[in-house]
């Protein structure tokens, strides 16, 4: 019996880096004056790697979708996204709504707003919302050549005029092509990772040097491209022939610039993940985090709202970098918010291990409902003996046709 294949280290590490970067982003957006700390610089550096790594790895492991029927796609994949997304984003949105109610005296519950936000992915877990639609798109193009599937993945560009109202359009523009390309060209990514890992196994050939050099050049091109855009002083207006707007502005062009930047820089993220996989303690920690991203994605914004948002709603403080008192200091709240996010994530992870209740995070398997053959009545009175000869289907149809014609003549 062949032994099962060992789980690849670098994809889990890449996902671990991604989710930690997401938590860092949300913490620095929550705490005042975080943008003036060194964490903001780290966050800026991680920006073109954080989410592209997540969607690249997700696409890399989505090749099984190519062999699914749509019911199988729903039962084996979408089901595991939809249930936790609906449950925990309803909680996250309502918790945030409660904070806003205390601060601004707004309505404590708005059903229409909640439904709109959940349907269009205007939540902190828009990643999961995107994966639902990305997997459906991948299934729809599964029979096409890879180049054509990737070309079609740029379809969100046609709807860019509406991206300010529906942020999912911008997310799809930036990440759907990467997701689809990772699924269709998985072998290329595997070859790239193998060449990057070769020096750790005692091999360093011309091809390895080529891949390392190409990664460096691509990263520099992406970085220079983004800097050139950021330094462009004038507002951009591009005539737009499709419905939604007369012009695309700098906001829409910025999304396209980010896509190009991320596509050029994400190979470096794979390189870093492979390097880290050979650092024993760090590798083990990131692999654990990367293999448990779902509770972190879902729970950390709830932890930030409850821990920081609720406290500030009831006991307002002016938080600054130079705050003299503990509760007025940016660094205290940065540390506290990381703790809040960790506690919430661990709590949801633990909840997922509780029988039945854990279905709110990881719903029960329903694939047997899809894959089971059609049930028949096997009552002894209507089940033929095993040695009863079966009629040829064509002969059976001819016999039925003959009977029907005889009835019509009668």
Secondary structure, DSSP 8 states (H G I E B T S, - for coil): --------HHHHHHHHHHHHHHHHHHHHHHSTTGGGSHHHHHHHHHHHHHHHHHHHHHHHT-GGGGG--HHHHIIIIIHHHHHHHHHHHHHHHHHHHHHHHHHH---S--HHHHHHHHHTT-STTHHHHHHHHHHHHHHHTTTS-HHHHHHHGGGGGGGGGGTTT-HHHHHHHHHHHHHHHHHHTHHHHHHHHHHHHGGGGT---HHHHHHHHHHHHHHHHHHHHHHHHHT--S--EEE--STT-SEEEHHHHHHHHHHHHHHHHHHHHHHHHHHHTTSHHHHHHHHHHHTTHHHHHHHHHHHHIIIIIHHHHHS----BTT-SSGGGBHHHHHHHHHHHHHHHHHHHHHHTTSTTGGGGTS----HHHHHS-------TTTS--TTS----HHHHHHHHHHHHHHHHH-
